Amino acid sequence: MRPARRGRRAQLASAARLLTLALLAGCYKFVPVAGGAPAGAIVRVRLNEQGATTLGKRLGVAPATLEGEVLDATRDSLVIRMTASTSAFTAQRVTWVGERVAIPADAVASTERRTLDKRRTMVVAASAVAGSIVVFLGVRNMRGVAGGDGTPGGGGGTPP
């Protein structure tokens, strides 16, 4: 295999990795849940005032929202593996490391489920592809592979 071909393959492989990373990262949004969220879903629970007070006693802060993975959902409560909370007083986001929290149904103002935002993800993917093309063309032009046989000069014939 010629060196130029190996370089192009490496560039294409890099572009493919960048595109894959962009697609895997994706863009997510939270949308309201009608009814209960299934086990395994990532949710954001907005607490009512009573819920913030009740859970604040157990969590050490008065939370406005809790985020995490649904472990169990019943009529009486929602059990999540908590990953984040937002303070009701400062709006500061606090990261948690998977603590199991039972949220009473009467403490919940609303529940939202995390879903992939297809439109934003496609914009990110298209930007990654465009960026890869620009990098590819830039590297290609810097190497002088814009065409020709790669020999210097251009007059031909015998030198004077």
N, C-alpha and C positions, 0 to 999 in steps of 0.2 A: 504494500500500500504506500502511496506517495505521501510525503510529509504534509503537503497542503491538504490532502484529503483527511488525514488524521486530525489536523487543526480544525477543519470544518465540522467533523464529527464531534469533537470536544465542544465546539461552540453550540452545536445543536443540542448536545446532551445537557449543557448548562442551561440553555433556554428551556428545555423540557423540564428540568428540575425546578426552575423559577416558576414556570406556569403551574406545575403540580403543587408547589408550595402555596401559591396564590389561591388555587382552588381549594386546597385543604384548609387554609386559614379561613377562607370564606368571610362573609359578613352576616352577622346574625341580628335578628330583631326579636322583640318580645311582643306577642299578640295576645289579646284577651282569650281566656279559656271559658267556654260555655260548659258548665258542669265540672266534673273532676278531671284532673290531669292523670294520665296513666303512669304506672311505675316506670322509672327510668327516664322520664321526661325532665328536662331542666326547666325550672320555674322561677318566677319572681313573685313573691307574695307581698302585697301591700296590706299592712295591718291597720285596723281602725284604732281609735284612741285607747279603748279598753285593751286591745291586743298588745299595743306598744307598752302599756303599763304592766300588764301581766307578764309578758315575755321579757320585759326589761329587768324584772326582778331576778329572773333566771340567767339572763345573758350579760347582765352588768351594765347595759346601756338601754336607752329607750329606742328600739329600732323602728324605723318607718317601713323598711322593706327587708325581706330575707330572700336570699337566692340559694338554690341548691337542686340536687337531684331527688325526685320523688322516690321514696322507699315504699310508702304505703299511703293509701287514701281511703278514708271511710267517711260516713256521714258526719261523724263527730270530730274528726281531726285529719290533719295532713302531716305525715312524717317525712321530713327531708334530711338529706345529708348536706348540711349547710356549707356553702363556699364563700358567701359574702353577706354583709348586712349594711344598711345605710342608717345612720343616726337620725332620729326625728328632730333633734335640736340643731345639729351642725351640718347635716347632709353629707358628713364624712363617710366614705366607704371603708369598711373594715373587712379584711380577708380572714376567713376561717378555714380550718383544715379538715373539714368533713365531719364536724360534730353532728350527732343525730339529735334533731329537734322535733318535738311534737307540737304542732300548732293547732290549738282548738278552733273548730269551725266558726265559733262566734267571735273570734279575734281577727278574722279575715275580712278586709274590705274588698279586695279583688285579687285574682290570680291571673298571671300571664305566663305563656309558654314560649320558650326560646325556639325559633324556627330559622331556617336558612333564608336569607333575603336574596332571592335569585337575581334580581335586577342589579343590586350592588355587587354581588359576587361576579356577575358577568362583566361589569365595568372594570373590576379589579383584574379579572382574567384578561380582558382585552388590553388593558394598560400594560400588563405583564408581557403579552405577546408583542405589542408595539415597542415596548422597551427592549425586548430581546432582539427584535429586528434592527432597531437603531444601533444597538451594541454590535450585533453581527456585522452590519454594513460598515460601522466605524472601524472595527478591527480589520475587516477585509481591506478597506481603503488605506489604513495605516501601513499594512503590509505590502501595499502596492499590487494587489491581486485584482486590479480592476480590469484586467484584460491583457492581451499580448502574450508573448512567449517568455517574458521575464528577462530578456537580454537588454543590457544598457545600450545607450546610443540610439540612433534612429536614422542616420544618413545613408547607411549602406555604402557600398563601393570601397575604394581604397583611400586611406587617409592621405592628406596633402604632404 
